[in-house]
Amino acid sequence: MHIGSSNQKFTYNLNGVELQEVSVERDLGIYIDSSLQPSKHCLEAAKRGNRVLGMIKRNFSFLKEDIVVRLYKQLVRPHLEYAVQAWNPYFAKDKEVLEKVQRRATRMISSLKRVPYYRRLQLLNLTTLELGGYVGT
C-alpha cells in the first residue's frame, strides 16, 4: 500500500521476492486504504452488524422490545463501535451507513415499525450512534 499523493510508489523486495501491492489492508480488524479514509471499514462494520441482525431475526420468532434492545446492545453494537477511536468516521455517508444498521434493528420490533426513527430511539432508551459519542463527533 502506498500512502500519499506524491509517493513515488517504489517496489519492495523481501528475500528476493517482490512484495505484493494492496489497496486496502486489515490490521487488528480495522480496514485502512491508501487514502486513510474510514469508508471501507464503515461498510465492513455495517455488513457484520447486518449479518448478526439477520441471525437474530432467523432464530427468534417473536421479538419483544427488551429482548431486541439487549441483543442489539450485546451482539450488534460492538461491531459498529469496535476501535472507533482509531477509525472515527467523519463523512456523513459513513455515519449514515452505520446508523442504518441501528434503524433496521429498531424496526425489528413489530409494535414500533411505523414509528419515526428518533421516537423509536426514545422509546427504547437508545441514542443515535453519533450522539452516543461512538461514531464521529
C-alpha positions as CSV (number, residue, x, y, z in Angstrom):
1,M,0.0,0.0,0.0
2,H,1.3,3.4,-0.9
3,I,0.1,6.4,1.1
4,G,0.2,10.0,-0.1
5,S,-0.3,11.7,-3.5
6,S,3.4,12.4,-4.1
7,N,4.5,8.9,-3.1
8,Q,6.9,7.5,-5.7
9,K,5.5,4.0,-5.2
10,F,8.7,2.1,-5.0
11,T,8.6,-1.7,-5.2
12,Y,9.9,-3.6,-2.2
13,N,11.6,-7.0,-2.1
14,L,11.9,-9.4,0.8
15,N,14.5,-12.2,0.3
16,G,14.4,-11.6,-3.4
17,V,10.6,-11.8,-3.7
18,E,8.7,-8.7,-4.7
19,L,6.1,-7.8,-2.2
20,Q,2.5,-7.5,-3.5
21,E,0.9,-4.1,-3.6
22,V,-2.5,-3.9,-1.9
23,S,-5.1,-1.1,-1.9
24,V,-6.7,-2.0,1.4
25,E,-5.1,-3.5,4.5
26,R,-6.8,-5.1,7.5
27,D,-5.0,-4.8,10.8
28,L,-6.5,-5.7,14.2
29,G,-9.9,-5.7,12.5
30,I,-9.7,-2.2,11.1
31,Y,-9.6,-1.7,7.3
32,I,-7.2,1.0,6.1
33,D,-7.0,2.1,2.5
34,S,-4.4,4.3,0.8
35,S,-6.5,7.4,1.3
36,L,-6.7,6.8,5.0
37,Q,-10.5,7.3,4.9
38,P,-12.7,5.1,7.1
39,S,-15.3,4.3,4.3
40,K,-14.2,0.7,3.8
41,H,-14.2,0.0,7.5
42,C,-17.7,1.5,7.9
43,L,-19.0,-0.7,5.1
44,E,-17.5,-3.8,6.7
45,A,-18.7,-3.0,10.2
46,A,-22.2,-2.4,8.8
47,K,-22.0,-5.7,6.9
48,R,-21.1,-7.6,10.1
49,G,-23.8,-5.8,12.1
50,N,-26.4,-6.6,9.4
51,R,-25.3,-10.3,9.4
52,V,-25.8,-10.5,13.1
53,L,-29.2,-8.8,12.8
54,G,-30.2,-11.4,10.2
55,M,-29.1,-14.2,12.5
56,I,-31.3,-12.7,15.3
57,K,-34.3,-12.4,13.0
58,R,-33.9,-16.0,11.8
59,N,-33.5,-17.5,15.3
60,F,-36.2,-15.6,17.2
61,S,-39.8,-16.0,16.1
62,F,-41.2,-13.2,18.3
63,L,-39.1,-10.3,19.4
64,K,-40.2,-8.2,22.4
65,E,-38.8,-4.7,22.9
66,D,-36.5,-5.6,25.8
67,I,-35.1,-8.7,24.1
68,V,-34.3,-6.8,20.9
69,V,-32.6,-4.0,22.8
70,R,-30.5,-6.4,24.8
71,L,-29.5,-8.5,21.7
72,Y,-28.7,-5.3,19.8
73,K,-26.5,-3.8,22.5
74,Q,-24.7,-7.1,23.2
75,L,-24.3,-8.6,19.7
76,V,-24.6,-5.8,17.1
77,R,-23.4,-2.5,18.5
78,P,-20.0,-3.8,19.4
79,H,-19.3,-4.5,15.7
80,L,-20.3,-0.9,15.0
81,E,-18.2,0.6,17.8
82,Y,-15.1,-1.6,17.6
83,A,-11.9,0.6,17.9
84,V,-13.9,3.7,16.9
85,Q,-11.1,5.9,18.3
86,A,-8.8,4.6,15.6
87,W,-11.0,5.0,12.5
88,N,-13.5,7.7,13.6
89,P,-15.8,8.3,10.6
90,Y,-16.1,11.9,9.7
91,F,-18.1,11.7,6.4
92,A,-21.9,11.9,6.7
93,K,-22.2,8.9,4.3
94,D,-20.1,6.7,6.6
95,K,-22.1,7.7,9.6
96,E,-25.3,7.0,7.8
97,V,-24.2,3.5,6.7
98,L,-23.7,2.7,10.4
99,E,-26.8,4.4,11.5
100,K,-28.9,2.3,9.0
101,V,-27.9,-0.8,11.0
102,Q,-29.4,0.7,14.1
103,R,-32.5,1.8,12.2
104,R,-33.0,-1.8,11.0
105,A,-32.6,-3.2,14.5
106,T,-35.2,-0.9,15.9
107,R,-37.7,-1.7,13.1
108,M,-37.5,-5.4,14.0
109,I,-39.9,-4.7,16.9
110,S,-43.3,-5.2,15.3
111,S,-45.1,-2.6,17.5
112,L,-42.6,0.1,16.5
113,K,-42.3,-0.5,12.8
114,R,-44.3,2.6,11.8
115,V,-43.0,4.9,14.5
116,P,-40.4,7.5,13.3
117,Y,-36.8,6.6,14.0
118,Y,-36.0,9.2,16.6
119,R,-39.2,8.4,18.5
120,R,-38.2,4.7,18.4
121,L,-34.9,5.6,20.0
122,Q,-36.6,7.5,22.8
123,L,-39.0,4.6,23.5
124,L,-36.2,2.1,23.6
125,N,-33.9,4.4,25.6
126,L,-31.2,4.3,22.9
127,T,-29.2,7.2,21.3
128,T,-28.0,7.6,17.8
129,L,-24.5,6.3,17.3
130,E,-23.2,9.8,16.7
131,L,-24.9,11.4,19.7
132,G,-23.7,8.5,21.8
133,G,-20.2,9.6,21.1
134,Y,-19.4,6.3,19.4
135,V,-19.3,7.4,15.8
136,G,-17.6,10.7,14.9
137,T,-18.1,14.0,16.7
